[in-house]
Amino acid sequence: MMRMVLLSAFAVLFFTITDAAGAFETDAIETSAGRLEITFLGHGSLMFATGGKIIHVDPYSAVADYARLPRADLVLITHEHADHLDLKALEAVRTEKTAVVLTEACANQVKGGIALHDGDVQTVSGFRIEAVPAYNLVHMRSEGVPFHPKGSGNGYIVTFGDKKVYVAGDTENTPEMKGLNGIDIAFLPMNLPYTMTPEMVADAAKAFRPKILYPYHTGNTDTSRLVRLMRDTKEVEVRLRSMK
């Protein structure tokens, strides 16, 4: 069963798809290279489909039965925490032809991965991928020990035709994030206390101004606060999807 709503802004179709894999929301966005479908699996897990290729981001067994989802041409892993580097979910979507882009810390656990470091740019499976550092500035596990230290995590900018999609990973509103340019779609985490408050997300979004902003990996954070904070920034459209 599929429910579809055509939205006028940014050429987007919004679907709710129910099949053997479960019920997930999907947005379809037109790019110069064809339609990009973004499926919101939950937590920090996304699935992109375009041109007959599938990209899984941080596949996590708690949000989906990955054995029933399409196998991946490309997997992006943002960091080594178990809710982002889930070896069971990765095995379910990986084939001998699947490319896995990850961090140095993840590469210690995943054979055959391609480790990208801060600022690295590489074309993998036909997609241009840029690594952006992901780390905490404020929220700490204990004094002086951030939940996500600098150098351990990546966000990724993936280019789909004329559209740049930024998946930030677990991070706060870092200078590197706020200095980005030309981002069409941004996924920014808002899972307290580990990542950003709505105020931090708004601060970053007002700095680099993506055309579409999806808060994701939101946990129990009140996403309506972000909508209120961004209501006067008309050039950034905030879209809420189920991504706890």
C-alpha positions in Angstrom: 0.0 0.0 0.0 1.3 3.5 -0.8 0.1 6.9 0.1 1.5 9.8 -2.0 1.3 13.6 -1.6 2.8 15.9 -4.2 4.5 18.9 -2.6 5.2 22.0 -4.6 8.5 23.1 -3.2 11.7 21.6 -4.5 10.0 19.0 -6.7 9.3 16.5 -3.9 7.0 13.5 -3.7 6.2 12.2 -0.2 5.4 8.6 0.1 4.4 6.2 2.9 5.4 2.7 1.7 4.1 -0.5 3.4 5.6 -3.7 2.2 7.2 -6.9 3.6 10.0 -4.7 5.1 7.7 -2.5 7.1 6.3 1.0 6.8 8.7 3.8 6.1 8.3 7.3 4.8 10.1 8.2 1.5 10.7 11.5 -0.2 11.5 11.6 -3.9 13.5 14.5 -5.2 14.3 15.3 -8.8 17.9 15.8 -9.6 19.7 16.4 -12.9 20.8 12.7 -12.8 17.2 11.4 -12.2 15.0 10.9 -9.2 16.5 10.4 -5.8 14.4 8.5 -3.3 15.2 9.0 0.4 13.7 6.4 2.8 13.7 7.3 6.5 14.3 4.1 8.3 14.8 5.6 11.8 17.5 6.6 14.3 20.5 7.5 12.1 19.6 5.1 9.3 18.7 6.2 5.8 18.4 4.6 2.4 19.0 6.4 -0.9 17.9 5.0 -4.2 18.8 6.5 -7.6 19.6 5.3 -11.0 19.2 1.7 -10.0 21.7 2.0 -7.2 21.1 1.7 -3.4 23.0 3.5 -0.7 22.5 2.6 3.0 23.6 5.0 5.7 24.4 3.6 9.2 22.2 0.5 8.8 20.9 -0.5 12.3 19.0 -3.7 13.0 16.8 -2.0 15.7 15.0 0.1 13.0 14.5 -2.4 10.2 14.8 -6.0 9.0 17.6 -5.4 6.6 17.4 -8.9 5.2 14.1 -7.6 3.5 15.5 -4.4 2.2 17.5 -3.9 -1.0 21.1 -4.8 -1.0 23.6 -1.9 -1.1 25.8 -0.7 -3.9 27.3 1.6 -1.3 27.2 1.8 2.5 28.2 4.9 4.5 29.2 4.4 8.1 29.6 7.6 10.1 31.4 6.3 13.3 32.1 3.2 15.4 29.3 3.3 17.9 27.1 0.2 17.8 24.0 2.0 16.7 25.8 3.2 13.6 28.3 0.4 13.0 26.0 -2.6 13.3 27.9 -5.5 11.8 24.8 -7.7 11.6 22.9 -5.1 9.6 25.9 -4.4 7.5 26.3 -8.1 6.6 22.6 -8.2 5.6 22.9 -5.4 3.0 26.5 -6.1 1.8 27.4 -8.1 -1.2 30.8 -8.9 -2.7 30.4 -5.8 -4.9 29.2 -3.4 -2.1 31.6 -0.5 -1.4 31.7 0.5 2.3 32.9 4.0 3.1 33.8 4.5 6.8 36.1 6.0 9.4 39.5 4.8 10.4 38.1 3.5 13.7 35.4 1.5 11.8 38.0 0.1 9.4 39.5 -1.8 12.3 36.2 -3.8 12.4 35.2 -4.0 8.7 37.4 -5.7 6.2 37.6 -4.1 2.8 36.2 -0.7 3.7 37.4 2.6 2.3 38.5 4.9 5.1 38.0 8.6 4.5 39.5 11.3 6.8 38.4 14.9 7.4 38.2 16.7 4.1 38.9 13.7 1.9 37.0 13.6 -1.4 36.6 10.4 -3.4 34.3 9.0 -6.1 32.9 5.6 -5.0 30.4 3.5 -6.9 29.9 6.5 -9.2 29.1 9.0 -6.3 31.3 11.9 -5.3 31.7 11.7 -1.5 33.3 14.2 0.8 34.1 13.5 4.4 33.2 16.3 7.0 34.4 16.0 10.6 31.7 15.1 13.1 32.4 15.7 16.8 31.1 17.3 20.0 32.0 20.8 21.3 29.8 21.0 24.4 28.2 17.7 25.3 30.5 15.5 27.3 30.5 11.9 28.6 32.5 13.2 31.5 34.6 16.3 32.1 36.9 16.7 29.1 35.6 13.6 27.4 33.1 14.4 24.5 30.6 11.8 23.4 32.1 12.0 20.0 35.8 13.2 20.0 37.2 15.1 17.0 38.8 12.8 14.5 36.6 9.7 15.3 33.5 10.4 13.2 32.6 11.6 9.7 29.6 13.3 8.1 29.4 12.8 4.4 28.4 15.1 1.5 27.1 12.9 -1.4 26.5 14.5 -4.8 23.5 13.3 -6.8 23.6 15.2 -10.2 23.0 18.8 -9.3 22.1 18.1 -5.7 24.4 17.9 -2.7 23.2 15.9 0.3 24.9 16.3 3.6 24.4 13.5 6.2 26.1 15.0 9.3 26.5 11.9 11.5 26.7 12.4 15.3 28.0 15.9 15.7 27.4 19.4 17.0 27.4 22.7 15.2 31.1 22.7 14.4 32.9 25.4 12.5 33.4 23.0 9.6 29.7 22.4 9.4 28.9 26.1 9.6 31.4 26.8 6.8 29.7 24.5 4.2 28.4 25.9 1.0 26.0 24.8 -1.7 24.2 22.1 0.3 20.8 21.3 -1.0 19.6 18.8 1.6 21.0 18.4 5.1 20.4 15.8 7.7 21.3 17.2 11.2 21.2 15.1 14.4 19.2 16.3 17.4 19.5 13.4 19.8 20.1 14.8 23.3 22.4 14.7 25.1 24.7 13.2 22.5 24.4 15.6 19.6 22.7 18.9 19.1 19.9 20.9 20.8 17.3 22.5 18.5 19.2 25.8 19.1 22.4 24.3 17.8 20.8 22.9 14.7 19.2 26.2 14.0 22.5 28.0 14.5 24.2 25.7 12.0 21.4 25.8 9.5 21.2 29.6 9.5 25.0 29.6 8.8 25.2 27.3 5.9 21.6 27.5 4.7 20.6 24.2 3.1 17.6 24.4 0.9 15.9 21.5 2.8 16.7 20.6 6.4 15.8 17.2 7.9 16.4 16.8 11.6 17.2 13.2 12.1 18.4 10.8 14.9 16.1 12.9 17.0 15.4 10.6 20.0 12.9 12.3 22.3 13.9 15.9 21.4 11.0 18.2 20.7 11.4 18.8 16.9 8.7 21.5 17.0 11.2 23.8 18.7 13.4 23.7 15.7 10.5 24.6 13.4 9.8 27.6 15.6 13.5 28.7 15.6 13.7 28.4 11.8 10.3 30.0 10.9 11.9 33.4 9.9 14.6 31.7 7.8 12.4 31.3 4.7 15.1 30.0 2.4 15.5 26.9 4.6 12.6 24.4 4.5 12.4 22.3 7.6 10.9 18.9 7.0 10.0 16.5 9.8 10.0 12.8 9.3 10.0 9.9 11.8 13.7 9.5 12.7 13.8 8.7 16.4 
